[in-house]
């Protein structure tokens, strides 16, 4: 969700032609920070309106604490649940504010559907684990994640080797509950 380029938001086909051939080696520009803040509003409003059980199947609200201010910061993220563990990945790489906040203070609060809990977050940079996560996300939503990966220069159906090579650019975070606040 967070790392989708503006061009891939609508699931548009990959452009081609003379113009694209001229610019094929020019890196795509990521959306500016204010854009990410704007798209974070929708899921937050949905949760506030009581739609957590619906939107919570796809998106959680992660509260981190500002590394400088200490103030709570809420970020909606696509996630995967494996038992009691929640897994999220940074589509913006190491520059994502929520990831940098976790590196400074691993205590987080998570809201998934109706459930809220405090947890400890651990950053994982193991390429194999990240590739596993990306592969599961591709199986879960091939169009969206195919578009995201294509916008990053991979094929829309990348091989395992491509995912492992790509993985170091996308740190993953594992969150384990420490206290279930229901």
Residue frames relative to the residue before (quaternion, step in Angstrom):
aa qw qx qy qz dx dy dz
X 1.0000 0.0000 0.0000 0.0000 0.00 0.00 0.00
X 0.7450 0.4538 -0.2406 0.4255 3.54 0.65 -1.10
X 0.7704 0.4027 -0.2061 0.4492 3.59 0.95 -0.74
X 0.4070 0.7177 -0.4828 0.2936 3.59 1.18 0.23
X 0.3974 -0.6997 0.5396 0.2478 3.56 -0.88 0.91
X 0.6554 -0.5239 0.3614 0.4067 3.53 -1.15 0.55
X 0.6677 0.5250 -0.3111 0.4264 3.61 0.91 -0.84
X 0.7386 0.4198 -0.2467 0.4662 3.60 1.05 -0.60
X 0.4025 0.7387 -0.4710 0.2653 3.61 1.20 0.02
X 0.7499 0.3845 -0.2235 0.4898 3.57 0.95 -0.78
X 0.4893 -0.6585 0.4376 0.3682 3.57 1.23 0.14
X 0.2172 0.8113 -0.5144 0.1730 3.56 1.13 0.68
X 0.5351 -0.6092 0.4597 0.3623 3.59 -1.09 0.57
X 0.5930 -0.5671 0.4280 0.3788 3.56 -1.18 0.54
X 0.4212 -0.7270 0.4765 0.2589 3.58 -0.70 1.07
X 0.0715 -0.7831 0.6160 0.0457 3.55 -1.20 0.52
X 0.4756 0.6748 -0.4888 0.2820 3.56 -1.29 0.08
X 0.7702 -0.3769 0.2624 0.4427 3.51 -1.38 -0.05
X 0.6546 0.5135 -0.3220 0.4517 3.58 0.86 -0.93
X 0.6709 0.4948 -0.3024 0.4623 3.59 0.88 -0.91
X 0.6225 0.5336 -0.3462 0.4559 3.59 1.03 -0.72
X 0.6410 0.5273 -0.3259 0.4527 3.59 1.03 -0.74
X 0.7833 0.3317 -0.1533 0.5029 3.57 1.03 -0.81
X 0.3257 0.7964 -0.4741 0.1867 3.61 1.21 0.21
X 0.7374 0.3936 -0.2411 0.4931 3.62 1.07 -0.57
X 0.5236 0.6067 -0.4206 0.4252 3.57 1.29 0.10
X 0.4124 -0.7224 0.4836 0.2724 3.61 -0.66 1.02
X 0.4953 -0.6470 0.4942 0.3031 3.55 -1.10 0.75
X 0.4260 -0.7008 0.5092 0.2609 3.56 -1.05 0.74
X 0.4017 -0.6966 0.5412 0.2460 3.54 -0.90 0.91
X 0.5806 -0.5681 0.4482 0.3732 3.53 -1.20 0.52
X 0.5245 -0.6494 0.4432 0.3265 3.60 -1.00 0.75
X 0.7050 -0.4918 0.3239 0.3952 3.55 -1.27 0.52
X 0.6445 0.5267 -0.3488 0.4307 3.63 0.89 -0.81
X 0.5906 0.5665 -0.3669 0.4424 3.61 1.11 -0.64
X 0.6605 0.4999 -0.3114 0.4656 3.60 0.90 -0.90
X 0.6362 0.5190 -0.3348 0.4623 3.56 1.01 -0.76
X 0.6445 0.5221 -0.3252 0.4541 3.59 1.01 -0.76
X 0.7121 0.4417 -0.2879 0.4637 3.61 0.83 -0.86
X 0.5760 0.5760 -0.3851 0.4339 3.60 1.21 -0.21
X 0.5470 0.6443 -0.3924 0.3628 3.57 1.19 -0.45
X 0.6342 0.5817 -0.3368 0.3822 3.62 0.88 -0.94
X 0.7107 0.4314 -0.2825 0.4785 3.63 0.68 -0.97
X 0.6278 0.5308 -0.3470 0.4514 3.60 1.02 -0.70
X 0.6493 0.4967 -0.3156 0.4818 3.59 0.98 -0.80
X 0.6294 0.5393 -0.3368 0.4467 3.60 0.95 -0.85
X 0.6555 0.4859 -0.3118 0.4868 3.60 0.92 -0.84
X 0.6569 0.5206 -0.3119 0.4474 3.61 0.94 -0.87
X 0.6897 0.4697 -0.2708 0.4800 3.60 1.12 -0.67
X 0.5892 -0.6039 0.3615 0.3967 3.58 1.26 0.10
X 0.5106 0.6555 -0.4141 0.3716 3.57 1.24 0.30
X 0.2537 0.8106 -0.4875 0.2020 3.57 1.26 0.37
X 0.6633 0.5056 -0.3311 0.4413 3.63 0.84 -0.84
X 0.6713 0.4773 -0.2991 0.4817 3.61 1.09 -0.63
X 0.7490 0.3949 -0.2198 0.4845 3.58 0.66 -1.09
X 0.5804 0.6290 -0.3486 0.3820 3.59 1.20 -0.56
X 0.5350 0.6061 -0.4180 0.4143 3.58 1.22 -0.17
X 0.7814 0.3151 -0.1415 0.5197 3.57 1.19 -0.60
X 0.8136 0.1870 -0.0313 0.5496 3.55 0.98 -0.95
X 0.1532 -0.7586 0.6255 0.0987 3.54 -1.06 0.83
X 0.3572 -0.6729 0.5874 0.2733 3.53 -1.33 0.20
X 0.1253 -0.7939 0.5942 0.0305 3.56 -0.67 1.16
X 0.1400 -0.7740 0.6133 0.0716 3.55 -0.79 1.04
X 0.0520 -0.7551 0.6535 -0.0002 3.52 -0.80 1.13
X 0.3933 -0.6985 0.5421 0.2521 3.55 -1.29 0.15
X 0.5604 -0.6634 0.3867 0.3105 3.55 -0.70 1.17
X 0.4731 -0.7058 0.4558 0.2652 3.55 -0.80 1.02
X 0.7259 0.3600 -0.2348 0.5369 3.60 1.17 -0.46
X 0.7716 0.3841 -0.1882 0.4708 3.57 0.82 -1.04
X 0.3404 -0.7360 0.5091 0.2886 3.58 1.08 -0.73
X 0.5068 0.6593 -0.4155 0.3686 3.59 1.28 -0.04
X 0.5394 -0.6221 0.4490 0.3471 3.60 -1.10 0.64
X 0.0922 -0.7769 0.6226 0.0156 3.55 -1.06 0.91
X 0.1872 -0.8072 0.5553 0.0711 3.59 -0.67 1.12
X 0.0147 -0.7949 0.6049 -0.0456 3.54 -0.88 1.07
X 0.2969 -0.7266 0.5834 0.2087 3.63 -0.82 0.91
X 0.0103 0.8066 -0.5889 0.0506 3.58 -0.92 0.94
X 0.4610 -0.5997 0.5683 0.3238 3.53 -1.22 0.58
X 0.0537 -0.8296 0.5554 -0.0212 3.59 -0.91 0.87
X 0.2200 -0.7076 0.6447 0.1878 3.47 -1.44 0.03
X 0.1989 -0.7693 0.5953 0.1196 3.56 -0.98 0.83
X 0.0325 -0.7678 0.6394 -0.0251 3.57 -0.90 1.04
X 0.7864 -0.1170 0.0343 0.6056 3.56 -0.01 1.29
X 0.7889 -0.2312 0.2075 0.5302 3.58 -0.78 -1.05
X 0.6156 0.5783 -0.3315 0.4203 3.58 1.26 -0.24
X 0.2277 -0.7381 0.6239 0.1186 3.53 -1.12 0.86
X 0.1054 -0.7874 0.6057 0.0460 3.57 -0.97 0.89
X 0.0195 0.7634 -0.6446 0.0360 3.54 -0.98 0.97
X 0.1915 -0.7689 0.5970 0.1256 3.56 -1.19 0.49
X 0.4424 -0.6972 0.5046 0.2523 3.52 -1.13 0.67
X 0.2855 -0.7721 0.5478 0.1494 3.55 -0.46 1.21
X 0.6929 0.4366 -0.2756 0.5033 3.60 1.18 -0.44
X 0.5371 -0.6422 0.4046 0.3679 3.56 1.22 0.27
X 0.8068 -0.2914 0.2168 0.4660 3.54 -1.22 -0.54
X 0.6113 0.5888 -0.3497 0.3967 3.61 1.21 -0.27
X 0.4711 0.6785 -0.4546 0.3333 3.62 1.20 -0.17
X 0.5062 -0.6750 0.4448 0.3004 3.57 -0.80 1.00
X 0.6529 0.5212 -0.3374 0.4339 3.61 0.88 -0.86
X 0.6458 0.5112 -0.3216 0.4671 3.60 1.04 -0.72
X 0.6563 0.4992 -0.3071 0.4751 3.57 0.95 -0.84
X 0.6144 0.5330 -0.3432 0.4697 3.60 1.10 -0.65
X 0.6504 0.5133 -0.3121 0.4650 3.60 0.99 -0.83
X 0.6362 0.5253 -0.3347 0.4553 3.58 1.00 -0.76
X 0.6818 0.4593 -0.2827 0.4943 3.60 1.11 -0.60
X 0.7928 0.0014 0.0382 0.6083 3.59 1.08 -0.76
X 0.2488 -0.8325 0.4766 0.1336 3.63 -0.22 1.22
X 0.5177 0.6185 -0.4417 0.3929 3.62 1.21 -0.03
X 0.0124 0.8027 -0.5920 0.0706 3.56 -0.80 1.09
X 0.2504 -0.7000 0.6355 0.2082 3.52 -1.39 0.11
X 0.1405 -0.8014 0.5803 0.0357 3.56 -0.93 0.96
X 0.0777 -0.7517 0.6527 0.0543 3.52 -1.15 0.76
X 0.0432 0.7725 -0.6264 0.0954 3.54 -0.62 1.23
X 0.8101 -0.0603 0.0035 0.5832 3.57 -0.40 1.19
X 0.7929 -0.2170 0.1972 0.5341 3.59 -0.67 -1.13
X 0.6232 0.5830 -0.3224 0.4097 3.55 1.22 -0.43
X 0.0482 -0.7604 0.6476 0.0121 3.55 -1.10 0.86
X 0.1364 0.7918 -0.5888 0.0876 3.56 -0.99 0.79
X 0.4407 -0.6362 0.5631 0.2898 3.50 -1.34 0.45
X 0.0060 -0.8200 0.5718 -0.0246 3.54 -1.04 0.69
X 0.3754 -0.6531 0.5997 0.2701 3.47 -1.43 0.07
X 0.2116 -0.7905 0.5682 0.0868 3.55 -0.78 1.08
X 0.0892 -0.7813 0.6172 0.0251 3.53 -1.06 0.85
X 0.3384 -0.7418 0.5471 0.1895 3.55 -0.79 1.07
X 0.1333 -0.7790 0.6112 0.0419 3.54 -0.94 1.00
X 0.0936 -0.8008 0.5898 0.0461 3.56 -0.91 0.91
X 0.3720 0.7329 -0.4853 0.2983 3.60 1.27 0.23
X 0.4206 -0.7447 0.4542 0.2496 3.63 -0.46 1.16
X 0.6349 0.5369 -0.3416 0.4380 3.61 1.00 -0.72
X 0.6713 0.4884 -0.2970 0.4718 3.60 0.93 -0.88
X 0.6543 0.4999 -0.3120 0.4740 3.57 0.98 -0.83
X 0.6354 0.5187 -0.3263 0.4698 3.60 1.00 -0.80
X 0.6072 0.5404 -0.3477 0.4674 3.61 1.05 -0.74
X 0.6564 0.5134 -0.3002 0.4641 3.57 0.91 -0.98
X 0.6746 0.4961 -0.2973 0.4587 3.58 0.86 -0.98
X 0.6331 0.5315 -0.3261 0.4587 3.57 1.02 -0.77
X 0.6587 0.4912 -0.3095 0.4786 3.60 0.97 -0.83
X 0.6402 0.5125 -0.3294 0.4680 3.59 1.01 -0.75
X 0.6185 0.5360 -0.3351 0.4668 3.60 1.06 -0.73
X 0.6614 0.4924 -0.3052 0.4764 3.58 0.99 -0.81
X 0.6662 0.5209 -0.2907 0.4476 3.57 1.02 -0.85
X 0.8036 -0.0296 0.0614 0.5913 3.59 0.92 -0.89
X 0.1505 -0.8599 0.4809 0.0817 3.59 0.40 1.23
X 0.6459 0.5287 -0.3417 0.4319 3.63 0.96 -0.72
X 0.7051 0.4623 -0.2819 0.4578 3.56 0.75 -1.03
X 0.7361 0.4114 -0.2541 0.4736 3.59 0.73 -1.00
X 0.5706 0.5602 -0.3835 0.4621 3.58 1.16 -0.45
X 0.6546 0.5045 -0.3009 0.4759 3.58 1.01 -0.86
X 0.6364 0.5208 -0.3304 0.4633 3.58 0.98 -0.84
X 0.7009 0.4616 -0.2787 0.4669 3.58 0.80 -0.98
X 0.6221 0.5283 -0.3424 0.4655 3.60 1.05 -0.70
X 0.6484 0.5130 -0.3204 0.4624 3.59 1.02 -0.75
X 0.6749 0.4663 -0.2794 0.4991 3.57 1.26 -0.37
X 0.6465 -0.5615 0.3082 0.4144 3.57 1.27 0.22
X 0.5656 0.5608 -0.4011 0.4526 3.60 1.25 0.12
X 0.5710 -0.5314 0.4547 0.4299 3.55 -1.24 0.13
X 0.5940 -0.5845 0.4027 0.3786 3.60 -1.16 0.40
X 0.7338 0.2192 -0.1864 0.6154 3.59 1.31 -0.14
X 0.0600 -0.8612 0.5040 0.0260 3.60 0.49 1.19
X 0.5088 -0.6163 0.5070 0.3230 3.54 -1.25 0.52
X 0.6758 -0.4663 0.3738 0.4315 3.56 -1.29 0.24
X 0.6472 0.5254 -0.3211 0.4494 3.60 0.94 -0.87
X 0.6391 0.5171 -0.3263 0.4665 3.62 1.01 -0.79
X 0.6526 0.5142 -0.3135 0.4597 3.58 0.97 -0.85
X 0.6449 0.5091 -0.3222 0.4703 3.60 0.97 -0.81
X 0.6622 0.4896 -0.3104 0.4747 3.62 0.97 -0.78
X 0.6731 0.5026 -0.2804 0.4645 3.58 1.07 -0.78
X 0.5603 0.6900 -0.3546 0.2904 3.59 1.06 -0.84
X 0.6492 0.5316 -0.3649 0.4035 3.69 0.79 -0.73
X 0.6324 0.5342 -0.3376 0.4480 3.62 1.19 -0.37
X 0.7642 0.3235 -0.1602 0.5344 3.59 1.24 -0.33
X 0.1884 -0.8038 0.5529 0.1127 3.61 0.08 1.20
X 0.2660 -0.7477 0.5937 0.1331 3.53 -1.17 0.69
X 0.1915 -0.7737 0.5950 0.1029 3.57 -1.12 0.67
X 0.1875 -0.7523 0.6255 0.0872 3.52 -0.99 0.97
X 0.1081 -0.7972 0.5932 0.0296 3.58 -0.80 1.03
X 0.0894 -0.7846 0.6132 0.0170 3.53 -0.82 1.08
X 0.4689 -0.6884 0.4725 0.2882 3.59 -0.84 0.95
X 0.1826 -0.7666 0.6016 0.1308 3.56 -1.13 0.67
X 0.7879 0.0189 0.0063 0.6154 3.57 1.21 -0.46
X 0.2311 -0.7794 0.5640 0.1452 3.59 -0.55 1.06
X 0.1704 -0.8124 0.5550 0.0535 3.55 -0.54 1.24
X 0.4105 -0.7294 0.4482 0.3139 3.59 1.35 0.29
